[in-house]
Amino acid sequence: MEDEVLFRYIKGEASSQEKKSVILWIHETEENKQKFREYRRLYDILAWQKKGTSVSIKRLHLKPAHLFTNILKIAAVFIFGFGLSYFFRNTKGSEQEVLYQTLNVPTGQRAELILADGTNVWLNANSSITFPTKFDAENRIVTLKGEAYFDVQKKPEQPFLVRSGDYTIRVLGTQFNVQAYPQNPAFEADLIEGSVEILKAGDNNKPITLNPGSKVRIEGGKYAVSSITDYDYYLWKEGLICFDDIILNDLFKQLELYFDIKINIKDRSLLIHKYTGKFRTKEGIEHILKTLQLSNDFKYHKNEKENSIEIY
């Protein structure tokens, strides 16, 4: 069943023949029923959009994965589609009015979207991005909270700027990763290829320039540039959380960011132990903790009411 037909059916715009074919398709298999429920839920998620906005499917990349991961991927496409139909308001003599969209990714999930210039953006868990439906002629500016991986379309005449808190990353065309969660005091940018400049608001010093294969970590007014040693880390784009010889203290901090939960460690001796491994985000934090228990002697208790986990 074509995705466009399903969405026309859900919106009440399908023809009589399409309605009949969709109903027959839904009752063929349980998998079809599940897919229809996913699309119905997606349409409900997008109900906040302005009335009268036309929906157009630009790209669908559905893969066998967790339900909500799929929904987020489609939602990103639909937000792009909605934006396309609202580039500007036409009134004689008025300037073009650019609209902005914000995509929020909940904990334990991820999303992918394609911006108006063709730039690909992958958003990690507990992150959000605000972007215009159309970039202006001088700059391409987006605002990020959390973590994202960018594959920027090269346009030297129109720099791409990522604003996050006090920092702005300026690029022309490159691949890089940014981690800038508001609840995390550290800001980190990793350059895979190309070149970037990092500037701090109100700082008259020279910008920090990165070379491919290097990263910068800024915390407490100080920064350190180092080489990227573990490229598996960026597999979070594919739903994998990868750790390479990382101490549990740092691992738990990452889990706090990804799953938006407070982890309290009673047995501090655990924090110096190191771990290497890969987990699927969709498996959840408790699966990760149970796996860690196989090589580390600890117990945990999850407090749903306080949204916290105690390690002891």
C-alpha positions as CSV (number, residue, x, y, z in Angstrom):
1,M,0.0,0.0,0.0
2,E,1.4,3.4,-1.0
3,D,2.1,5.8,1.8
4,E,0.4,8.7,0.0
5,V,-2.9,6.6,-0.2
6,L,-2.8,5.8,3.5
7,F,-2.4,9.4,4.4
8,R,-5.2,10.5,2.1
9,Y,-7.4,7.9,3.7
10,I,-6.6,9.1,7.2
11,K,-7.2,12.8,6.2
12,G,-10.6,11.8,4.7
13,E,-9.5,12.7,1.1
14,A,-9.3,9.2,-0.4
15,S,-11.5,8.2,-3.3
16,S,-14.1,5.5,-3.0
17,Q,-11.9,3.0,-4.7
18,E,-8.9,4.0,-2.4
19,K,-11.0,3.7,0.7
20,K,-12.1,0.2,-0.3
21,S,-8.5,-0.9,-1.1
22,V,-7.2,0.5,2.2
23,I,-9.8,-1.3,4.3
24,L,-9.1,-4.6,2.5
25,W,-5.3,-4.0,3.0
26,I,-5.7,-3.3,6.7
27,H,-7.5,-6.6,7.3
28,E,-5.0,-8.7,5.4
29,T,-2.4,-9.0,8.1
30,E,-1.6,-7.9,11.6
31,E,1.5,-6.1,10.2
32,N,-0.7,-4.0,8.0
33,K,-2.9,-3.1,11.0
34,Q,0.2,-2.1,13.0
35,K,1.5,0.1,10.2
36,F,-1.9,1.8,9.9
37,R,-1.9,2.5,13.6
38,E,1.5,4.1,13.3
39,Y,0.4,6.4,10.5
40,R,-2.8,7.3,12.4
41,R,-0.7,8.2,15.4
42,L,1.7,10.2,13.3
43,Y,-1.2,12.2,11.8
44,D,-2.4,12.9,15.4
45,I,1.1,14.1,16.4
46,L,1.0,16.6,13.5
47,A,-2.5,17.9,14.4
48,W,-0.9,21.1,16.0
49,Q,0.0,22.3,12.5
50,K,-2.0,25.3,11.2
51,K,-5.4,24.6,9.5
52,G,-5.3,24.8,5.8
53,T,-1.7,23.7,5.5
54,S,-1.2,21.2,2.7
55,V,0.7,18.0,3.4
56,S,3.2,16.7,0.9
57,I,5.4,13.6,1.4
58,K,9.0,14.5,0.4
59,R,10.9,11.5,1.7
60,L,10.0,8.3,3.5
61,H,12.8,6.0,4.8
62,L,11.0,3.4,6.8
63,K,13.1,0.6,8.2
64,P,12.3,-2.2,10.6
65,A,12.8,-0.4,13.9
66,H,11.1,0.8,17.0
67,L,7.7,2.3,16.3
68,F,8.3,5.7,17.6
69,T,11.7,6.0,15.9
70,N,9.8,5.5,12.6
71,I,7.2,8.0,13.5
72,L,9.8,10.6,14.3
73,K,11.6,10.0,11.0
74,I,8.3,10.5,9.1
75,A,7.4,13.5,11.3
76,A,10.6,15.2,10.4
77,V,9.7,14.8,6.7
78,F,6.2,16.1,7.3
79,I,7.5,19.2,9.2
80,F,9.6,19.9,6.1
81,G,6.6,19.3,3.9
82,F,4.4,21.7,6.0
83,G,7.1,24.3,5.8
84,L,7.3,24.1,2.1
85,S,3.7,25.2,1.7
86,Y,4.3,28.2,4.0
87,F,7.5,29.8,2.6
88,F,5.9,33.2,2.7
89,R,2.7,35.2,2.8
90,N,1.8,37.0,-0.4
91,T,0.6,40.5,0.0
92,K,1.5,43.2,-2.4
93,G,4.5,45.2,-1.4
94,S,5.2,43.0,1.7
95,E,8.5,41.2,2.3
96,Q,8.7,37.5,2.5
97,E,7.8,36.2,6.0
98,V,9.9,33.1,6.9
99,L,8.3,30.7,9.3
100,Y,10.2,28.6,11.8
101,Q,9.6,25.0,12.9
102,T,10.9,23.1,16.0
103,L,11.4,19.4,16.1
104,N,11.6,17.9,19.5
105,V,13.0,14.3,20.0
106,P,11.9,12.6,23.3
107,T,14.1,10.5,25.5
108,G,15.4,7.2,24.1
109,Q,14.5,8.1,20.5
110,R,16.2,9.8,17.5
111,A,15.1,11.5,14.4
112,E,16.3,12.5,10.9
113,L,15.3,15.4,8.8
114,I,16.3,17.2,5.6
115,L,16.4,20.9,5.7
116,A,15.2,23.2,2.9
117,D,18.8,23.4,1.4
118,G,19.3,19.7,1.3
119,T,21.3,19.5,4.6
120,N,20.8,16.2,6.5
121,V,20.4,16.5,10.3
122,W,20.2,13.6,12.7
123,L,18.9,14.4,16.2
124,N,19.8,12.4,19.2
125,A,17.6,11.7,22.2
126,N,16.2,14.5,24.3
127,S,17.2,17.1,21.7
128,S,15.5,19.8,19.6
129,I,16.2,21.9,16.5
130,T,14.6,25.1,15.3
131,F,15.0,25.9,11.6
132,P,13.4,28.2,9.0
133,T,11.2,26.8,6.3
134,K,13.4,28.8,3.9
135,F,17.0,30.1,4.4
136,D,17.8,33.7,3.6
137,A,20.3,34.6,0.9
138,E,23.2,35.4,3.3
139,N,23.2,32.7,6.0
140,R,21.6,29.4,6.9
141,I,20.9,29.5,10.6
142,V,19.5,26.8,12.9
143,T,19.3,26.6,16.7
144,L,20.1,23.4,18.5
145,K,19.5,22.1,22.0
146,G,21.0,18.7,22.7
147,E,23.0,16.6,20.3
148,A,22.9,16.5,16.5
149,Y,25.0,15.2,13.5
150,F,25.0,17.5,10.5
151,D,25.9,16.7,6.9
152,V,25.8,20.2,5.4
153,Q,25.3,21.0,1.8
154,K,28.3,23.0,0.5
155,K,27.4,26.6,-0.4
156,P,30.4,28.9,0.2
157,E,28.3,32.0,-0.6
158,Q,25.8,31.0,2.1
159,P,27.5,29.8,5.4
160,F,25.7,27.4,7.6
161,L,25.5,28.5,11.3
162,V,24.5,26.3,14.2
163,R,23.6,28.3,17.3
164,S,23.6,26.5,20.7
165,G,23.6,28.4,23.9
166,D,26.6,30.8,24.0
167,Y,28.3,29.1,21.0
168,T,27.9,29.4,17.2
169,I,29.5,26.9,14.8
170,R,30.1,28.3,11.3
171,V,30.6,26.0,8.4
172,L,30.5,26.0,4.6
173,G,29.9,22.4,3.9
174,T,31.0,19.5,6.1
175,Q,30.1,16.7,8.5
176,F,30.3,17.3,12.2
177,N,28.7,16.3,15.5
178,V,27.6,18.7,18.2
179,Q,26.7,17.9,21.8
180,A,25.2,20.8,23.7
181,Y,22.6,19.7,26.2
182,P,21.4,22.6,28.4
183,Q,21.7,20.5,31.5
184,N,25.3,19.6,30.7
185,P,28.0,22.3,31.5
186,A,30.2,21.0,28.7
187,F,29.9,21.9,25.0
188,E,31.5,19.6,22.4
189,A,32.0,19.7,18.7
190,D,33.5,16.9,16.6
191,L,34.6,17.5,13.0
192,I,34.4,14.4,10.7
193,E,35.3,16.2,7.4
194,G,35.5,19.8,6.1
195,S,36.2,22.7,8.4
196,V,34.4,24.6,11.1
197,E,34.9,27.7,13.3
198,I,33.4,27.9,16.8
199,L,32.7,31.3,18.3
200,K,31.4,32.3,21.7
201,A,28.9,35.1,22.1
202,G,30.6,38.3,23.3
203,D,34.1,36.8,23.0
204,N,36.5,38.9,21.0
205,N,39.1,36.2,20.9
206,K,39.8,34.3,17.7
207,P,37.4,31.5,16.9
208,I,38.4,27.9,17.5
209,T,39.1,26.2,14.2
210,L,39.0,22.5,13.9
211,N,40.7,20.2,11.4
212,P,39.1,16.9,10.2
213,G,39.3,14.2,12.7
214,S,39.5,16.5,15.7
215,K,37.1,17.6,18.4
216,V,36.9,20.4,21.0
217,R,35.4,20.2,24.5
218,I,34.6,23.5,26.2
219,E,33.8,23.7,29.9
220,G,34.2,26.3,32.5
221,G,35.7,28.8,30.1
222,K,38.5,26.5,29.1
223,Y,38.7,24.3,26.0
224,A,40.8,21.3,24.9
225,V,41.2,20.1,21.3
226,S,42.0,16.4,20.8
227,S,41.8,13.7,18.1
228,I,38.7,11.6,17.5
229,T,39.6,8.1,18.4
230,D,36.3,6.3,18.4
231,Y,34.2,6.8,15.3
232,D,31.7,4.2,16.5
233,Y,30.3,6.8,18.8
234,Y,28.5,8.4,15.9
235,L,26.5,5.2,15.3
236,W,23.9,6.8,17.6
237,K,22.5,8.0,14.3
238,E,21.5,4.4,13.6
239,G,20.1,3.8,17.1
240,L,23.3,2.5,18.7
241,I,24.9,3.7,21.9
242,C,28.6,2.8,21.7
243,F,31.1,3.0,24.5
244,D,34.9,2.3,24.1
245,D,36.9,1.8,27.3
246,I,34.8,4.5,29.1
247,I,34.6,4.7,32.9
248,L,31.1,4.0,34.3
249,N,30.9,7.6,35.7
250,D,31.0,9.0,32.2
251,L,28.8,6.3,30.8
252,F,26.1,7.0,33.4
253,K,26.3,10.7,32.6
254,Q,25.6,9.9,28.9
255,L,22.6,7.7,29.9
256,E,21.2,10.6,32.0
257,L,21.3,12.8,28.9
258,Y,19.9,10.3,26.5
259,F,17.1,9.1,28.7
260,D,16.5,12.3,30.7
261,I,16.7,10.5,34.1
262,K,18.7,11.2,37.2
263,I,21.2,8.4,38.2
264,N,22.3,8.5,41.8
265,I,25.3,6.3,42.6
266,K,25.6,5.2,46.2
267,D,28.7,2.9,45.7
268,R,31.2,5.4,44.4
269,S,33.8,2.6,43.9
270,L,31.9,1.5,40.8
271,L,32.7,4.8,39.0
272,I,36.3,3.9,38.1
273,H,35.4,0.7,36.3
274,K,35.7,0.8,32.5
275,Y,33.3,-0.6,30.0
276,T,33.3,-1.2,26.2
277,G,30.1,-2.2,24.4
278,K,27.2,-1.3,22.2
279,F,23.5,-1.0,23.0
280,R,20.4,-0.3,21.0
281,T,18.6,2.8,22.2
282,K,15.2,1.2,21.7
283,E,16.1,-1.5,24.3
284,G,15.9,1.1,27.1
285,I,18.0,2.1,30.0
286,E,17.1,-0.9,32.2
287,H,18.3,-3.3,29.6
288,I,21.6,-1.4,29.6
289,L,21.9,-1.5,33.3
290,K,21.2,-5.3,33.4
291,T,23.9,-5.9,30.9
292,L,26.4,-3.8,32.9
293,Q,25.5,-5.9,35.9
294,L,27.1,-8.9,34.2
295,S,30.5,-7.4,34.6
296,N,30.0,-5.0,37.5
297,D,28.7,-5.9,40.9
298,F,25.9,-3.6,41.6
299,K,22.1,-3.4,42.1
300,Y,19.7,-0.7,41.0
301,H,16.3,0.6,41.9
302,K,14.2,2.8,39.6
303,N,11.9,5.4,41.1
304,E,9.2,6.1,38.5
305,K,7.7,8.9,40.6
306,E,10.9,10.9,40.9
307,N,12.2,9.8,37.5
308,S,15.5,8.6,39.0
309,I,17.6,5.4,39.3
310,E,19.7,4.5,42.4
311,I,22.8,2.4,41.9
312,Y,24.0,0.6,45.0
